[in-house]
Amino acid sequence: MKKRILQFSAALCFLVAVACLVLLLLSRGSAKQAREDFSSLALVVKENSLSTSSSAFSQAEGETAVLPQYQALSEQNPDMIGWIQIPGTAIDYPVMYTPGDPDYYLDHNFQKEHSPSGTPFLGGECSWEPSSDNLMIFGHNMYAGHDMFTDLLFYKDRPFFEENPVFRFDTLREQQEFRVVAAFYSKVYQKTDDVFKFYQFIDAESREDFDAYLENVRALSLYDTGTAAEYGDQLVTLITCSLHENQGRFVVVAVKQQPK
């Protein structure tokens, strides 16, 4: 009897190991496919960029004109609201928005197929056109390689920030640059926790409300960026998961830079 139990246990362990291996291979295959798909989208953007400045194009064609580099993709999927690109990282992706189903792109790719990698998306609590004061963009941390928002954690190190203080988040109609205000670790708290919850700030009710938010994120920041933001400025908050604790998040808050 004991021998049979041992044999059964050994067989079960073998089957579990095989199942884990299969899941790992499928996961790697899915990640590889997602990487190739997003690389193709980035190539479309690059190839459709004009030699003339996009700002000049926008002024000539009017505020309603879609920038040429995003025209084809926006027609392919109207859920696309912009494009994010962070220098020094592999982050070079479309940003999606589905207020009727806020978490849709948590597990869907640009082609609307199921994908564990998902696609960066604007949180459903935010408004778009007109924009909320703080646009919260979510992306997966894949914990291996450089896919999705995994590289966002590069901002935990001050030297990386000093080399890459500015990133781009374009709308379909305007090229935009954002400068990092703060980078910090946080988490999703219980509703009853009496602490600062970065994800609750969407629109400033007053100058005092805006200043209090900035004071809190600067206090959490891993280093002083020296970047200022004022009431009325457009903020973007980039969010991904972190394993530093249960429900952990890594967060980068940035402010829109005015055209020079």
N, C-alpha and C positions, 0 to 999 in steps of 0.2 A: 504493500500500500504506500509506504513512504517513498519507495523507488518511483512509483507511478506519479506521485505528487511532484517529486523532483523533476521527472521527465516532462510533466505538464508545465511546470514553472519555467523550465528551460525553453520549451517550445513557445510559450507565451512571450517570454523575453525576446526570443528571436523574432517573432512576428511584430512585436512593438518596435524593435530596432529597424526592421525592414520598413515598417510604416513611416517611422520618423525619417528614414533615408529618402523614401519616396516623396514625402512632404517637403523635405529640404530641397530636393532636386526640382520639384515643381515650383517651389518658391523662387529658387534661383533662375529658373527658366522664365517665370513671370516677370521677375525684376529685369532680366536681360531684354525681354520683349518690350517692356515699358521704356527702358533706356533708349532702345532703338527708335521707338515711336516718337518720343519727345525730341530726340536728335533730329528726326525728320521734320518735325514742326519748326524747330529752331532754324533749320536750313531753309525752309520756306520763307521765314521772316528775313533771314539774311539776304536771300536772293531777290526778294521783293523790295528791299530797301533802295531808295533812290540816291543818286549821288548828291542831289540838292538837299538842303536841310529840311527836316520834317516840319520845323516851325514855320519856315517860309512857305511850305506847301499848305499848311493849315491856314495861314493868314490869307493866302491867295484863294483857296477853295472855300473858306468859311469854316466856322466852328463845327458844323455838322459833318464835315468830311472825315472819313476814316483814313488814317494814315496808310499809305500804300503797302507798307510791310505787313500790315495786319488785315488788309482787305480780304484776301482769300480765306484766311482762317476764320474770320468773323462770319463770313458767309457759310462756311462749312459747319460752324457751331455757334449759333447766336448767344449761347451762354457765356461766351468769352467776353470779358470786360477789359482785359489789359494783358500786360506782359511784364514779368519781373526778371531782372538779371542782376546778379551780384558778382562783381569782379573778384577774382581769386577763389571762386567756388564753381561748382557744377550747376548752380542754380540759374536756370535759363528756361523759364516755363511760362505757359499761359496761365492766367488767373481767371477762375470761373465764378459765376454767381447765379444761384437758384433759390431765391427767397421763398418760393413755395415748397421747396424740399431742401432745406439748408445744408444737410449733410450728404447730399447726393454724390458729390465728387470726392467724398471720403474714400470711396471704393469703386470709383468709375474713372476711366481714362477719357481723353479728349474725344474719342470716337463714341463715347457713351457705352462702352463695353465694361463688364465687371473687371476690376483690377485692384489687387491689394495695395498697390502703390498709390492709387488715387491720383488726383490732380490738385494743385494748390487752389484754394477757393476762399472767397470772401464770406465771413460769418453772416449768418442769416439775421442777426440782430442789427447789422449795419444797413444803412441806406445807401443806394447808389443812384446818382443823378436825380436829385442833388445828393452829394456825398455827406456821410456822417463826418463829424470832426475827427474821429479816430477810426480808420479802416483796419479791421483785424483780419489778417490773411493767415490761413492755416495750411500746413503741409506736413506730411509724414516724416518722422525720423526713422530711417530704415535700419539704423544701428550697424550697418556694414556698407562699405563702398562710399559712393558720393551721390546717391540717388535722392531725389525729392529735396526735403529741407534738412537732410542730414548735415550738410556743410554749414548750416546756420550756426552750429555750435562753435565754429571757428571764432566767432565773435566773443567767446569767453576769454580769449587772450588779447590783451591790450595791443601787442605788436601787430596782430592781424587787423585790428580796428585802425591803427595808425596808418597802415598801408592801404586800407579799403574803407575809409570813413563814409563814402557815398555809394549808393546803389541806385539803380533805375527801376521805377515802377511806372510804366507807360499806360495811359488809358488808350482806347482805340483812336482817340483824336488828338492826343497831346503827349509829347515826350516829357517825362518828369524825372527829376533827381531828388533823392531823399538823403539826408545826412543823419547818421545814428546819434541819438540822444542818450540812450541807455541800453545796456545788455545785462540780463540778470536771470537767475533761476527763480522759479516760483512753483506753484501747484494749483490744482483745482480744489478749492476748499469746500468743506461742508457749509450748507446754508447758514447754520447757526454759529460758525466761526466768526468772531469779531476781529477781523484782520483786514488789511488792504487787499482787495481783489482786483488785480489789474484789468481783468476781462469785463468788469462792470462799467468801465468808462467808454461810452460811445459818443455822446454829445455833451458838450459843456453847457450847463445851465447858466453859468456866469463866469466872469473872469476868475473869481475866487475858486470856483469848481475846477477850472482848467489848471490854475496855478497849484492847487492842492494835489492834483494828479501828477503833474510834473515833479513836484517835490517828493512824492512817494516813489516814483520810478527811479529818480536820481539816487534816493537813499538805498534802493535795492541794487543799483548798478554795480557791477564788478570793478569798475574804474570810472574815473571822471573823464567824460568825453569832451568837456568844454563847449558843448553845443547848446545853444539857447533856443527856446521856442516861446512864442507869445500867443496870447489869446487871439483866436481867429486863424491861426496857422493850421494847415492840414497835417494830420499825423497819420502814420501807418505803423501798425504793430504786427510783426511777424512772429508766429507761434509754432513751436513743434514740441514733441514729447521729449522727456528726459528721464533717465533711470535713477537720478540722484535720490528720489524718494517716490512713494506711491502717488500716482496722479501728478507726477512731476512735469513741469513745462520749462522750456528755455524760451526766452522772450527778447526780441529786439524792437525797440521803439525808435522811430525816426521821424524827422520833420521835413516837409517839402521845401526845397530851395527855390528861391525866386530866380527867374531867368536873368542872366547877366546882360 
